[in-house]
Amino acid sequence: MQSLKQLFQTKNPVDKNKFVSREFQDYGYRLAAELGDLAHKSLYIKLAKTIDRSILEQCKRFVIDSNADNRGALFMWKLKQLK
């Protein structure tokens, strides 16, 4: 039998992002983190809400496969191209 303190200490908090309540918010946040552009995470959340997921996935794959320095700009360029 463990005490409550031990249970809470051993609990593995995978995501400590308490502001995410919807799925598209989580997807937008993860997209911003993968692209290394957390400064513009609200933009990626909005894109995840309004744009089809398949288009966003194609853009993400294109950017991750490239060796670009500015992944956010490349993502936006590819998104504009696919739209």
PASEBA-1860 file (N, C-alpha, C; in nm, 3 decimals):
! residues 83
1> MQSLKQLF> 0.084/-0.117/0.000/0.000/0.000/0.000/0.089/0.124/0.000 ~ 0.059/0.217/-0.091/0.138/0.340/-0.103/0.057/0.458/-0.052 ~ 0.127/0.560/-0.008/0.058/0.681/0.035/0.021/0.763/-0.088 ~ -0.066/0.859/-0.071/-0.105/0.945/-0.183/0.012/1.024/-0.237 ~ 0.099/1.067/-0.150/0.216/1.143/-0.193/0.303/1.060/-0.286 ~ 0.322/0.934/-0.256/0.402/0.847/-0.341/0.333/0.822/-0.474 ~ 0.202/0.808/-0.472/0.129/0.787/-0.596/0.140/0.906/-0.690 ~ 0.128/1.026/-0.635/0.136/1.146/-0.718/0.278/1.171/-0.768
9> QTKNPVDK> 0.376/1.131/-0.693/0.514/1.149/-0.737/0.550/1.051/-0.847 ~ 0.495/0.933/-0.844/0.527/0.833/-0.946/0.440/0.846/-1.069 ~ 0.335/0.924/-1.063/0.249/0.943/-1.179/0.328/1.010/-1.291 ~ 0.319/0.957/-1.409/0.395/1.007/-1.522/0.313/1.112/-1.597 ~ 0.337/1.239/-1.576/0.261/1.341/-1.648/0.314/1.356/-1.790 ~ 0.248/1.294/-1.885/0.293/1.298/-2.023/0.278/1.439/-2.078 ~ 0.160/1.495/-2.064/0.136/1.631/-2.111/0.094/1.717/-1.993 ~ 0.173/1.816/-1.964/0.137/1.907/-1.857/0.072/2.032/-1.914
17> NKFVSREF> 0.023/2.025/-2.037/-0.040/2.139/-2.100/-0.186/2.143/-2.058 ~ -0.216/2.217/-1.955/-0.350/2.218/-1.900/-0.446/2.308/-1.976 ~ -0.397/2.384/-2.074/-0.482/2.475/-2.147/-0.546/2.411/-2.270 ~ -0.507/2.292/-2.305/-0.561/2.223/-2.422/-0.683/2.144/-2.381 ~ -0.796/2.176/-2.442/-0.918/2.105/-2.408/-0.980/2.037/-2.530 ~ -0.937/2.069/-2.649/-0.991/2.011/-2.771/-0.881/1.939/-2.848 ~ -0.922/1.851/-2.934/-0.827/1.771/-3.011/-0.747/1.856/-3.108 ~ -0.812/1.952/-3.176/-0.741/2.035/-3.273/-0.637/2.123/-3.204
25> QDYGYRLA> -0.661/2.161/-3.079/-0.563/2.239/-3.005/-0.438/2.156/-2.978 ~ -0.460/2.031/-2.943/-0.348/1.941/-2.917/-0.269/1.918/-3.045 ~ -0.339/1.898/-3.156/-0.271/1.874/-3.283/-0.191/1.997/-3.325 ~ -0.248/2.115/-3.310/-0.177/2.238/-3.345/-0.055/2.260/-3.259 ~ -0.067/2.230/-3.131/0.047/2.244/-3.040/0.158/2.146/-3.076 ~ 0.120/2.021/-3.103/0.221/1.921/-3.141/0.287/1.956/-3.274 ~ 0.210/2.012/-3.367/0.264/2.054/-3.496/0.366/2.166/-3.477 ~ 0.334/2.263/-3.395/0.427/2.373/-3.367/0.553/2.321/-3.300
33> AELGDLAH> 0.539/2.224/-3.210/0.656/2.169/-3.142/0.744/2.091/-3.239 ~ 0.685/2.014/-3.328/0.764/1.937/-3.425/0.837/2.027/-3.522 ~ 0.776/2.141/-3.555/0.841/2.234/-3.648/0.937/2.327/-3.576 ~ 0.938/2.323/-3.445/1.027/2.409/-3.369/0.984/2.554/-3.372 ~ 0.855/2.579/-3.377/0.801/2.714/-3.389/0.695/2.738/-3.282 ~ 0.731/2.719/-3.157/0.635/2.734/-3.048/0.593/2.879/-3.027 ~ 0.667/2.973/-3.081/0.629/3.114/-3.069/0.499/3.142/-3.145 ~ 0.471/3.063/-3.247/0.350/3.083/-3.328/0.251/2.968/-3.311
41> KSLYIKLA> 0.243/2.911/-3.192/0.157/2.795/-3.172/0.009/2.828/-3.193 ~ -0.032/2.952/-3.167/-0.173/2.987/-3.188/-0.209/2.982/-3.336 ~ -0.114/3.016/-3.423/-0.137/3.007/-3.566/-0.158/2.862/-3.609 ~ -0.077/2.772/-3.556/-0.090/2.631/-3.592/-0.219/2.571/-3.535 ~ -0.262/2.619/-3.420/-0.390/2.572/-3.364/-0.505/2.617/-3.453 ~ -0.498/2.741/-3.502/-0.602/2.791/-3.592/-0.602/2.712/-3.723 ~ -0.485/2.683/-3.775/-0.477/2.604/-3.897/-0.533/2.465/-3.876 ~ -0.506/2.406/-3.760/-0.558/2.272/-3.731/-0.710/2.273/-3.720
49> KTIDRSIL> -0.766/2.386/-3.683/-0.912/2.396/-3.671/-0.978/2.418/-3.806 ~ -0.914/2.493/-3.895/-0.981/2.535/-4.017/-0.940/2.460/-4.143 ~ -0.823/2.399/-4.145/-0.773/2.336/-4.268/-0.777/2.184/-4.253 ~ -0.802/2.118/-4.364/-0.812/1.972/-4.367/-0.682/1.909/-4.317 ~ -0.695/1.808/-4.237/-0.580/1.744/-4.172/-0.486/1.680/-4.273 ~ -0.538/1.630/-4.382/-0.451/1.564/-4.481/-0.356/1.665/-4.545 ~ -0.402/1.787/-4.567/-0.315/1.891/-4.623/-0.206/1.928/-4.524 ~ -0.243/1.940/-4.397/-0.144/1.972/-4.294/-0.041/1.862/-4.280
57> EQCKRFVI> -0.085/1.737/-4.290/0.009/1.624/-4.280/0.106/1.622/-4.398 ~ 0.057/1.653/-4.517/0.145/1.658/-4.634/0.251/1.766/-4.617 ~ 0.209/1.882/-4.568/0.304/1.992/-4.545/0.406/1.954/-4.438 ~ 0.359/1.891/-4.332/0.450/1.852/-4.224/0.553/1.751/-4.272 ~ 0.509/1.653/-4.349/0.603/1.553/-4.401/0.707/1.615/-4.493 ~ 0.661/1.710/-4.576/0.752/1.778/-4.667/0.859/1.854/-4.590 ~ 0.819/1.925/-4.485/0.911/2.007/-4.407/1.007/1.919/-4.327 ~ 0.957/1.812/-4.267/1.043/1.727/-4.186/1.145/1.653/-4.272
65> DSNADNRG> 1.108/1.619/-4.395/1.201/1.552/-4.485/1.310/1.646/-4.536 ~ 1.282/1.775/-4.537/1.383/1.871/-4.586/1.478/1.907/-4.473 ~ 1.586/1.971/-4.507/1.684/2.016/-4.409/1.680/2.168/-4.397 ~ 1.562/2.223/-4.387/1.546/2.368/-4.383/1.580/2.424/-4.246 ~ 1.633/2.545/-4.247/1.661/2.614/-4.121/1.534/2.673/-4.062 ~ 1.453/2.731/-4.146/1.329/2.794/-4.101/1.211/2.705/-4.142 ~ 1.178/2.610/-4.057/1.074/2.513/-4.090/0.936/2.576/-4.095 ~ 0.912/2.677/-4.013/0.782/2.743/-4.011/0.751/2.811/-4.143
73> ALFMWKLK> 0.849/2.881/-4.198/0.829/2.949/-4.327/0.810/2.848/-4.440 ~ 0.885/2.741/-4.438/0.870/2.638/-4.540/0.733/2.571/-4.531 ~ 0.686/2.550/-4.409/0.553/2.491/-4.388/0.446/2.582/-4.447 ~ 0.456/2.712/-4.421/0.356/2.807/-4.473/0.361/2.814/-4.625 ~ 0.482/2.809/-4.682/0.495/2.811/-4.827/0.429/2.690/-4.891 ~ 0.456/2.572/-4.833/0.399/2.449/-4.887/0.247/2.447/-4.868 ~ 0.200/2.501/-4.757/0.056/2.507/-4.732/-0.011/2.595/-4.837 ~ 0.049/2.709/-4.867/-0.006/2.799/-4.969/-0.006/2.732/-5.105
81> QLK> 0.098/2.656/-5.131/0.110/2.586/-5.260/0.003/2.477/-5.273 ~ -0.026/2.405/-5.166/-0.123/2.295/-5.171/-0.268/2.343/-5.170 ~ -0.290/2.460/-5.115/-0.426/2.514/-5.112/-0.468/2.551/-5.252
END
